[in-house]
Amino acid sequence: MSRSKHSNSIYSDKHLIRRDSKSQHRETTFRCVNCRLIISVIGMGTQHRNHCPACLWSKHVDANSGDRASFCQGKMEPIAVWVKDKLEWALVHRCKNCGELKSNRIGGE
């Protein structure tokens, strides 16, 4: 990865990843670990997309919700969908590397 001189962007995988102006640590796009599609983290119904809307795969980045502190970094396979509180849908992912299960709210896609 290399940092651009005059902006708050980095280059990763031959693709420009823009960072938001509030934090140098929050990416505004990411590349899906499964289908390699470039995804915006802001999606319909969510400000923090963490899975690909095309193939529903994710990446094991959190040890605790939102901390981005997982050392695993494995691919998270979507294995189920469940309805939470009769209104909110969630994806259940299993890490292909360590086997941990996580559930994440589904955005409006």
N, C-alpha and C positions, 0 to 999 in steps of 0.2 A: 504494500500500500504506500502511496505517496501523497503528500499534502500539497494542495495548490497554494502558491505564494500569496495570491491576492484575494482569497475567498475562504470561507469556512467549509470547504469541501475536501474529500479525499477520493482517490482513485482506487478502486478495488475490482479485480477481475475484469480489467479493461472497461469499467463502467464508472461513471461519476456518481458518487453517493453524496447527496446534499445533507448538510446538518442544519437543524433549525437555529434561529438566531438566539434563542434563550439558553441553549445548552450545547456545548461542544460534544456532549456524550450521546445525544439522541439523534439517531438517523431518521431521515424522512422517507427513505426507500430501502428495500433489502431485496436480495436475490433468493428465490425459493431454493431450498437445499435439495428438493426432489426434481421439479420440472424446470428449474433455472429461470423462471419468469421474474421480471423486475416488478416488485410490488410496492405500492405506497403504504406507509404505516397508517395513514388516515383513510378510513373507508366508511361507507354508509353505515351509520349507527354506532361507530366507534372512533375513538381518537388514538387507539393503541392496538392496531392489528398485529397479531402475532402468528398468523398462519396464512398460507397461500389460498386465495379465494378460488383458484382454478383446480388444485389437486388436494387441498386441505391439509397438506403436510406442514409441520412446524420444525423448529430447532430448539433443543434443550438448552436454553440460556439462563433460566431462573432457578436458583436454589429455593428461594421464597418468592412469592408473587411480586414481580416488578423489579427485583434487585439485580438482575443480569449477572449473578455471581456463580452460576453453575460451572464447574470445571469440566463437565461431561461434553457439552457441545454436540451431542449426537443428534441424528435425525429422529423426529417424533412422528410416528405413523398414526394417522387417524384410524381408530378402531371402533368407535361407537358415537352415537349422538344421544343425548338425553335432554328432557325438558325439565328445567329448574323453575320451581314456583309457578307452574302453569303458563308462564309468559315468556320466559327466557330459555333459549336453546343453548346447549353447550356441546362442544366436541370433546371427546375423550381421546387422548394421545398416549401411545406407549413409546418410550425411547428405545430405538433399535440398538443402542450402545449399552445402556445400563438397566433397561427394563422398567424404569420408573413410570408410573401412570400420573397424568395431569389432566385436569379438565379446564377448558377455556370457553368463555362466552363467544357465541357466533355473532358476527356483525350482520349487517343488513344485506349481505350478498345472497 
